[in-house]
Amino acid sequence: MSDNSSGSRSPERFTIDVGQDALDDLAARLRATRFFDDLDNEDEYYGLSTAYLKPLVEYWADGFDWRAAEKRLNGYDQYQVEIDGTPVHFVRKPGKGPNPTPLLILHGWPWPGEFSYPLIDPLADPAAHGGDPADAFDVIVPTLPGFAWSTPVTRGDLNYWKIADILHKLMTEVLGHDRYGSLGSDYGALVNSALGHKYGDSIIALHYGHDLLPGMFQHDRFWDLTGGQPIPADASPELRADILKLHATYASHVAVHMLDASTLTHGLNDSPIGMLAWLLQRWKKWSDKNNDFDAVFSRDFILTQATVFWVTQSIGTSIRMYRNTVRHPWTPLHDRHPVVEPPAGFTFLLGDVYPPGVSTVEDRIAAFENGPTRAMFNAINVNAHHRGGHFGHYENPGAYVGDVRETFRRVR
């Protein structure tokens, strides 16, 4: 790689090629698994069950074809570049149209890479997917630093606003775009907001899968997803059940990642079944609450993602992103309003358990329009859709493609 004046480097083509020794070691560890008896957990009341996990682990050891998955992943043009001493992996597909808009697509935890790949082709080449070439984007899908192929990192302080600085350099100094757009969901939505707050003059528009603001987790109960708020005494039985389901779905990983990131990582980095169980519980519980998980997420897809985490040993650096929002807090750079100034669009999916008490598209839009985050954004396009849960880029890519196109039409 050759240095440039920014202190960044020129990107090099990247091909995934996992050493056979790493795959053999993984298979050996899987075959030696000591399974937990897991009594009285057929209904997964206590969490992911051995009955569900064991056949998947056995297939991972003796049926799953990583080389086929590797070939599929390598079907996209990939690059890696070092920015401020941090490796950044990204997929890039140039747009086919009269004036493609540069667009970042930012993933969440724990869903780098392939979860967002269904968005690439229709956004880059709309005419080939029944759209208007005027809606074309130059699509850049980075793997957030500290995740998967954007490793190994040599710094322990990465979080969403530090990643925003790195990705802004990727777009402006490395790829040469004066202005660009960004789509972010989950942790990527926090990166989105940090970009919009600090680099608003460079942002054409933002699009969100989740309305997350910079400064999230910076309060006395940073580890508590509820913020210490009890369920309202006058909540209906239906709302109470929805709130309890929200807590059961999202609260545990926030608390553990915040309070015991490295303690957990010692086990997950050494045990593939432990790592798979932790990841799979999130994939399974956060996906569309109205759909059959196994019908949408094939075992080969799931094991591809798990293998990526395993061979890159990135589970720990991805988890640390949570506590680093507290140790290295975000500080506002201006007091203008809204906090995130660029025009913003939103895609909300009803299969997510957040927010509780919502059952219709109209309710979901109203929950945002009347909610605590609305005033922090310059919202110009707000949509909700029935299909899909937390992993919307994968579960309902069509909704995102249509909504992103409309957001950018409104600022074109």
Residue, then its C-alpha position, 0 to 999 in steps of 0.5 A: m500500500s502507498d501512503n497518501s497525504s492524509g495519513s491514510r492509505s490507498p485501498e488494496r483489493f481484498t480476498i477472503d482466504v481463511g487458512q485451512d489450519a484455522l478451519d481444522d482447529l474449528a472443526a476439532r473444537l466443535r467435535a469436542t463440545r461438552f454439551f449442557d444437559d439443559l433440563d426443562n428448557e424445551d421451550e427455551y424459557y432459559g435461553l437458547s436450548t441444547a436441543y436447538l443448538k446441538p444439531l447446528v453444531e454437529y452440522w458446523a463440524d461435519g457438513f457446513d462448507w465454508r469454502a462455498a460461503e467464502k466463494r459467495l462472499n468473494g463474489y463482491d469487490q472487496y478492499q481493505v485500507e488502513i486509516d489512522g492505524t486501523p484496518v477498514h474492510f469494505v465492499r464497493k459497487p459503482g453505481k450505474g446511472p447518470n449521477p450516482t450518489p456515494l452511499l455508506i451502508l453501516h451495519g449493527w451488532p452482531w451483523p456485519g457484512e452479508f446482512s447488508y449485501p441484499l441492498i447492494d445491487p438494487l441500490a447500485d443498479p436500479a434499472a436492473h431491478g425495475g427502478d430509475p437509473a437516476d436513483a443509482f448509488d455508488v455503494i460502499v459497505p464497510t465492515l465497522p472497525g473491530f468487526a470481522w475483516s476490519t481487524p486486527v485492531t491495535r487500539g482498544d478505544l473504538n466506539y461509534w463516534k471514533i468510527a465515524d471519524i474513520l469512515h468520514k476519512l474513508m469517504t472523503e480522503v481515501l475515496g475522494h467524495d466531497r459529499y456523500g450519504s449514509l444508511g445506518s441501522d443498530y450500532g451503525a445508526l449511532v455512527n450515522s448520527a455521529l457523522g451527521h452531527k460532526y460532518g453535516d456539511s459533507i452529508i447529503a442525507l442520512h437514512y436510518g433503520h433505528d432512531l438512535l442518537p449520539g450520547m446513547f448510554q451516557h447516563d448513570r444506569f448506562w448498563d440498564l436498557t430500561g434506564g431504571q424506569p418501571i412499567p407504568a402502573d396503568a399499563s394495559p395487559e397487552l402493553r405490559a406484555d410488550i414491555l416485558k418482551l422488549h426487556a427479555t429481547y434486548a436487555s441482557h446483552v447490553a448489561v453484560h457487554m457494558l459490565d463484563a465485556s472481557t470476562l464474557t469474551h474469554g469464553l466466547n473467543d475460546s469456545p465456538i459453541g459458546m460464541l455461536a450460542w451468544l450470537l444466535q440468541r440475538w439473531k433468533k430473538w431480534s429477528d421478525k417476531n411474526n416470522d419463523f426464524d429458520a425459514v428466513f435465516s438458513r443454517d448455512f447463512i448463520l454459520t457463515q456469519a459465525t465462522v467470520f466472527w470465529v476466524t477473525q477473533s473479532i467477537g471481543t473487539s465488537i463487544r467492547m464497542y458498548r462500554n467504550t461509549v461510556r469510557h470515551p463519551w461523545t461530546p457535542l461539537h455545537d448546540r444547534h438544533p436539530v442535533v443531527e442536522p442533515p435531512a434524514g429518512f427512516t425505515f421502521l419494521l413492525g417485526d421488531v419488538y421496539p417500541p412496545g405497544v405498536s401494532t400498525v404502520e400508522d402506530r409506528i410512525a406516530a410513535f416516532e413523530n410523537g416520541p423523544t427522538r423526533a426533535m433531534f433529527n431533520a426528518i423528511n421521510v418516515n416509513a414503516h413496513h409490516r415485514g422484518g425485524h431488527f435485521g431489516h437490511y436482510e429481512n426486508p431489503g425491498a423496504y429499505v431500497g424503496d425508502v432510501r431512494e425516496t429520501f435521496r429524491r427529496v434532496r436531489 
